């Protein structure tokens, strides 16, 4: 059993490796002010960055999931390592030789399992690369690369190697390096043979697969000989360090440029990644023998920082399999904040073939965004129907409308719905727009099927409550909060020019009554009060159409006709109501923070306490400004 690492060495490792350098290997960090950095948390899904790193303190903390600690803790959590394994990995990066307090240092037996498996892969990758460069037998592999436009320098850059055809060349080599048969089997580099472990990969071209930190964790092996009865590509099986659904080939080379340019290019194979990088497209990555899925998206999201201007470009072959892969990728499209596109060469060539046939510029031109992924998906769907018949158009709409309803941006969703009507040849454009909006509401509200009139969960209590005979919500309007909220909604519906654009910046949560929050949401989905200024007649129609059910729709109508509680309705009055709602929202948040400060003051995290105190100060200053300047401060 490994001895305990010397405390002085642990401190030396912690001091030697800056925490921001380690964390930035896994996610993009940006300035958060006060000397801190921020990014999307790698330990839970989030849309806005709550993960902060303090380089001066050597600490990280996520205000979302409450994970926190130092550099060693981060490596332990992100790579699922033990304490000693994390220290050993960081020590290797820093060039620090560790001392063990029980029995001295013994590298063959005292490292953790994961570290041993990573080291075995590192040595194997070096050995495979040497075989490709020097072995006469590897000439077949060198010819394979040369025929695809890759010279020896390219092979070295990507670490490409060759596994000899014999049964146990690598196995014997690794045994000589001190690895046990158990470790070789656990690593996936060897497999059980009749007389013991034999090489898993034999007579193949080898691509080392690295994790985002640059460690070799597996291999992709390409068949070279007809006598090989195995699959064309053979990958490392899932092991303690390798999960094919959680790795991206080339991510170690591409991550910095992906973070810098807010752009990623997803290709289908190892040679495609090589071709793209050599052509100057250094954001190219590929999956490893599996479809692009949710875990791959998580890796990219942390690098792209969910920047709304970020782009992910998928390249697929133009054949049926490539089209199927593109549609499968679209199924996960909405997990990105980035815009997604598809690039298919006109002649159906992949990036490797394109580079060989037409040069580097053709590859660079291919991955310039051409077609949004949703548009490609739509055209594939419509192509399966006879759009010359009413039945064909109706069936195509039934399948295509949910695709458009999944588009995140409501403005873009509306425009694409109009385009869809044109693609289908349906003259009643608004019919298609309404259908898409309806499906979007059902998806947002968690409705599995179009059940008219079913209230949203947030509105169930309101819908079930008794309502006064004259209509209106089951609310006590003597409550000044409810009365003000109702008044502001009336202004937004009847006199949008007086509250725009300030009203459109108000969140749904600033309306405390569920029915009023529902109306606020409908206004937002209809284009906001600003749309009401541009087209007052169409505005209320769109708000009513955006209402999720008949109850909210009736509320919209009621508020649109109910008299405003002021004889002179002008900008001054509108500003007063706007300020009332905003100040009450600020006051509610201050009250929440005061409770949080009380909890943190009794032994909470100092960094979190400071952040909450700062938020309190900002809110108090904003509230004072609202009191002094009124609507000018909005």
N, C-alpha and C positions, 0 to 999 in steps of 0.2 A: 504493500500500500504506500502511496506517495507520502513523503514527509511534508510538513507545513512549510510554506514559503517564508523565508526570513522577512520580518516586518520592515526592516530597512529597505529591502529590495522592493517590497510592495509600494512603499512610499516613493522610491526612486522611479518606479514605473508610472505611478500616478502623476508625478511631477514632470516626467519626461515627455509624455504624450499629451498635447493640448486637446482638451475635450472638443473644441469646435472642429479640429482637424479630423477627429474620429467620427463625430456625428455627421459631418458633411460628406462622408463616404456613403451615407445611407439616405440622406435627404438634403434638399436645397435649403440653405439658411440665408435669411435676409436680416438687415438691420432692424432691431426692435426699439432702438433708443436706449440711452443710459448705459451704453457699453454692452448690451445684451443682443442676442440674435434670436430669430424665431423661424419656425417652419411647421409643416404638417406633421403631427405626431405619428411615429411609426408603430405605436402600441394600440391605437384605436383609430377608427375612421372618423374624419372630421372634414368639414368644408372650409373652415377658416383656421389659420394657424394659432394654436394655443400652447404649442410646445416651445419653451424658451431655454436658451443656453447662455450661461454666464461664463465666458472664458476666464475672466479675472478670478472667479471663485472656483472654477473647475467643476461646476454643477449644472445639471439640467433639471427642468421641472415642467410637467404638463398640467396646465390649469383645467384641462378637460377631464382627464382620467386619473390625475393625481400621481402618476408615475414620476419618480425623481431619483436623483443620486449623483454619483460622480462618474468619471470616465469608465472605471471598471464595472460599475453597476450597469451602465448603458450597454457595454459589450455583452455582459451576462444576459441581459434581457433581450436584446435585439437578435442575438445569435443562439440563445438558449444554451449558454455555457455555464459550467460551474465556476465558482470564484477562481480556483487555481487555473482552470483552462483560460479564462479571460485574462488573467495576469500573464500567463505564458504567451498568449497571442500578442499582447501589447509589448511585452518584453522583447519578443522577437522583432517587432517593428522598430523598437528603439535601440536594438543592439545591446540589450542588458542581459548579462548572464546571471541567472537566479541561483540562490543558495537555498537548500532545504535543510531544516533544522533537525530532522530525524534521519540520520544515515547519510547525509551529504547529497550531492547532486548526481542523479543517474538518469540521463536523458532517455535511455531505452525503456525504462520502466516507470518513471515518475511523472510522466505527462498524462493529462486526461485523454480519454478515448477520442474525443473529437479532434483534439490537437494532433494526435497520432494519425488519424485518418487523413486530415488535411496535409500533414507532412508526407504521408505515403503518396498522395496524389501529386504533390509538388515534385517529388523525386521521379515519379512515373512520367510526368509531363516532360521533364528535362530529358529522361531516357528516351522517350518516344521521339522527341525533337532531334536528338543525336542520331537515332536510327535513320530518320528521314534524310538528314544531311550527309551521312557518311556510309550507310550500309548499301552494298551493291544490290541487295534484294529489294531495297526501297525505290529502285529506279521506276518501277511501275507507278508508285505514288507521285514521284517527281514529274513524270510524264502527264499524269492525270491533272496535276496543278498547272503545268505549263500549257496544256491544251485549253485551259480555262483562263489563261492570262495572268497566272500568279508565278512570280519568280521566287528564288530562294529568300530574298529579302522580305517578301510578303509572307512567306511561310514562317520566318523568324518573328516577324512583327506580331503575328497572330498565334504563335506557339504551335503551329501545326506539326504533327509527328507521324510516325509509322510504327505499327505493331507487327513484329515478325510473324511468320506463319507457323513457327514451332509451337509446341504445346505449353511450355512453361518458362519461356525466356524471362519475362518480367517477374514472374513469381520467384524464380531463383535469384534474380538480381535484388529484389526487395528483401528476401530472406537474408541475403548477405549484408543488407543495411540494418539488420536487427529487428525486422518486423516479423511477428509471429503469424502462423497460418490463420489463426482466429482473426487477427487484424486484417489480413489480406482478404478474407471472405467477407468480413463486415464492411470493408471499403468498397466492395463491388468490383475491384480490380481483378480478382480471382474468383473462380467458382469450383465447386466440388467435381473432381474427376474420379475415375475408378480407383486410382492409387493416391489420392490426395488432391490438393488444390492445383488447378491449371489456369492458364491465362484466359480471362473472359474475352479479350479482344485479340484476334489473330489474323494477320494478313490484311489489315485495314488502315486507311488513312484516318488519323486521329486529331480531333479538335478538342482542346482543353476547354471545359466550361467553368467559368469563374463566377463567384458570387459578386455582389455589388462592392464588396471590400477588396476584390482582386484575388481572393484565394481560389485555387483550383479545387473544385468539389466533385467534378465528374467529367465524363468524356462523351463525345459524339463520334461514332466510328462509321466510316463509309466503306462499303464493300468494293473491292478492286478486282477480284478474280471470279470467273464463271463457276469454278469448282466450289466456291463458298455458297452453301445452301441456306445461309442465314438471310435476314431481311436486308434491304438496301442500306438502311441506316439502323445502327444498333446503339442504344444509349445506356449509360450507367443505370442500374436499377435504383429504386428509391432506397436511400441509406440514411444513416444518422446525420449526414451532412448534405445530402442531395435530394431534393424533391423537384421533379421536372416541372410541376405546375407553379413553382416558386422561384424559378431562375430564368434569366433572359441572356441568351448568348450575346456577347459584346457589350453588356451593360457596364463592365469595368472600364472599357475604352470610351464609351459614349456618354457616360453620366455627366461629366463636366460640361460638355457642349450642349447636352439636353437641358441642363439647368440654366446655362447661360443664354441659350437661344429660345427657350420655352418651346421646343419642337422635338418630336421623336418620330423616327421612321421605322415602322415595323415590317420586316421582310420575312420570307418563308424559310430560308436555309442559311447554313454557315457560309457557303460560297457567296450568297447574296450579300451578307454582312460584309465580307471581305471586299467584294466589288464596290459596294457603296462607300466604304471608308477610303479605299484607294482612289475613288473618284471624287473625294472631297466631301462626301455626305457622311460626316463623322457622328451623326446622331442615330445611325442605323443599328438595330437590334433584331433578334429573332427568338422565337420560342424553341424549345428543345424537344421535339418529337411529340408535342401536344398542342391543342388549340389555344389561342390567346384567350385568357380568362380573367376572372376576378382578382386572383393573387398577382398576376402580371400588372393589372391596372393599378393595384396598390403601390407597386414599386415605382411606376411612372408618375403617379400622382404626387408622391413625395418629392420627386425631382422637378416636376412641372409646377409645384406649389399651387395647383388648381387655378392658375392664372387664366382668366377668361379669354385672353388673346392667344393662349397656347394652342398648338396644333399637333395632332397625332395623325400621321399619314400611313395608311396601310397599303402595301403593294402585294398583289396576288396575281397568280397566273390567270390568263384570260379564259382558261378552260372551265368546264363545269365544276371541277373540284375547287378551283380558285374562287369562282363565284359563290359557291356554297360557303367557303371559308369567310368571304366578305360578309355575307348575311349573318353568319354566326358571330362575327366581330361586332356587327351592328347591335346584336342582342344586348351587349354590354356597354353600348355607346353612352347611355345616360349615367353611367358611373363616373364618367369624366366630366370635369368642368371645361376641359379643352374642347375645341372644335375638332371633329374627326373627318378625314377625307380618305378617298381611295385613289390609287394611281395604278392604272393598267396600261402597259405599252400597247400601242395600236396593233402590233403584230403578235401580241401575246407572249413576248419574251420576258423572262425574269431579269433582274438587274445584272446577274452574272453574264447571261447570254447577251444582253444589251450592250454591256461594256465591251465585250469581246467583238461584237459586230459593228458597233457605231462609236465606241470610245467613251471617255469619262464624261464629256459634256452631255451626252445623251442620258446617262444615268442621273446626273444632277438635274437635268430638265424633267425627267420622269417624275421625280418626287416633289416637284413644285405642285402645290395643291391644285387639283383640277375639279374633281367632283366630290361634293359632300357625301359622306357615307350614306346618309338617309336618302339622298337623291338616287344613288346607285341602287339602294334596296327597293325604292319605289319602282324604278324602271324594270328591275328584275321581276317584280310582282305583276306589273301591268302587262308585261310581255307574255304572260301565261293566259291572258283572257282575250276574247274576241270583243274588242271595244266598238265594233260596228253595230252591235245589238244592245238593246236596253238591258237585257238580262246580264250580258257580259259586263257592261259598265257598272251595274249595280253590284255584281259579285266582286269586281275589282275594287270598288269603293269600300266594300265591307272589309277587305283584307288590307287595303292601303291606308285607310283613315287612321287605324291605331298606330301606324308607323309615324304619321305626321303628328299625332297627339302626343307622342313621346318626345318631341323636340322641346328642349328646355326653355329657350327664349320665346316668350309669348308673342312678341312682335314677329319673329321669324316663323313661328308656328302659323300665324295668320297668313303671312305671305305665301308660305309653301302650300297651305290649304287652297289658296286661290290658284296657284300653279297646278295643283293636283286636279282641280276642276277642269282646267284647260287640257291637261294631259289625258283626262278621261273623256273630254268632249261633252261635259255636262254644262249646259248653258246657265243653269241656276247656280251661280257661284256661291251665293250666300247659303244655299242648302248644304253644300260641302263644308263651308266654314263652320256652320252651326253644328254639323255632325262631328267634326273634329273637336270643337270646343267641348261638346257634350262628353265625348270619350275622355278628353283630358281631365275633365272634372271628376268623372267616375274613377279614373286611375288615381288622381290626387286624393280622393276621399276614401280610397280603399274599397270601392264597390266592384265586386267581381262580375256583376251583370247589371244591365240597365233597369234598375227598379225605380220607377218614377215616384217622387214624393218621399223617399226614405230620407230621414234627416241625417246629417253628418253627426259623428259622435260628439263633437263639441257643442252641437245644437240640440241634442236629444232632450236635455233637461228643459230647455226653453220651449221646444215643440210640445212637450208633454204637459207643461204648466197651463193652468187656466188663463184664458185671454179675456180681456174686458169686452163687453158687448159691442163697443164702438170700434173694435179692431185695435191694432197696435200690440206691442210686446207685453208680456206679463211682467212689467217692471214698474217700480215706484218712481214716477217722473218727478216727485218732490225731491228725490235724491239729486243734488246738483251735479254730480258726476255723470249720471245717466242723461240728465237734461242737456248738459253741454255736449255730450257725445252725439245725441240726437240732433241738436242744432247744427253741429258742424257737418253732419251727413246731409242735412237738408241744404245747407249752403253748397256743399260739393255737388249735389244733384241739380239744384235749381239755379245757382249762381256760380258755376265753376270758375268763371273769370276772376272772382274775388278771392278765391283760396288757392288758385294755381300759381306757381308750381309747388308751393310749400306743402299743400295737402298730400301730394303724391309721394313725399318723403316720409310720411307718417306710417309707422308699422301697424299691422293688424293688431298687435298686442297693446297698442295704445288705446284701444277701445275695449273697455272691461266687460261690457255686456255682450254675450255670445251673439245675439241677433245683429247688433251693430258691427261686431267684428266680421260677421258673414257678409254684410252689405259692403263694408270697407274692402273686403277681398274681391267682391264682384266688381267694384269700381276699378280696382287695380287690373283685373283681368280684361276689362273692357277698354283699357288704354289709359286709365287715370283721368283725373279732372282736366288735365291738359288737352286730352282728346275732346272733352266737352266744350272747351274754348274754340277748338278748330271746327267742330261739326256738332252744334248743339242738338240738332234734330236726331241724328243717328246715335248720339251719345247714350241717351236713356234706353234706346232699343238694345244697344249692346250690353248695357249694365244689366238689364232684365234677362237677356239671353245668357249672361254669365252667371246668373244666380243658380245655385246648386239644386234648388227645389222650389216648389210652388209657394212655400211659406216665406222664404227669403224674397222671392219674386214679388209677393204681395207687399212685403215690407218696403221694397224699393219703390213700388208705385205709391204707397202711402206717404213716404218721406218726400217723394217728388212733388206731391200736391199739397202737403200740409203747410199752412202759413208759417213763415219764419217769425220768431217771437221778437220782432223789432220793426217799428214803423219805417225807420230810415235804414235801409240795408245798404251799407257801403263798405269800402275797404277797411275803415277803422273798426267797424263792428266785426267784420270777418277776422281781422287780425286779433281782436280781443278773444274771440272764441278759439282760434288756433292756439294762442298762447295759453289759454286755460287748459286745454287738453294736453299740451306738451308739458306744462309745469306739473300737472298731476302725475303724468307718466314719470317725470324726473323724481318727483317726491316719492312715488312708489319704489323706484329703484334705490333711492337713498335709504329708505326704510329697510329694504332687503339687505343692503350693504351693511347697515348698522348691526343687523342681526349676525351677519357673517363676521364682522369685525369682533363682535363679542365672543364668538366661538374661537376665532383665530388667536385672540389675546390670551387664551388659556392653553397655551402649548402648541399653537399651530406653526406651520412652516414660515420662517422669517421672510423668505422671498415672496411667498403668496400674500403674506400680511402687508408687505410694502406695496405690492401691486394693487391690492384692494384699497389701501389707504390713498394711493394715487388716483384711483378711479373715483373715490369719494370726493376728493378735492376738485377734480375736473367737473363732476356733476354739481357740486355746490357753487362753483364759479359760473357754470352755465345757468343755474337757477337764478343767481343774482343778476346776471346779464339780462335774462328774460324779464325779471322784475323791473329793471331800470330802463331797458330799451324796447320792451314789448316785441311786436312782430318783426322789427328790424333785426332782432337777434336770431330769428328762425333760420 
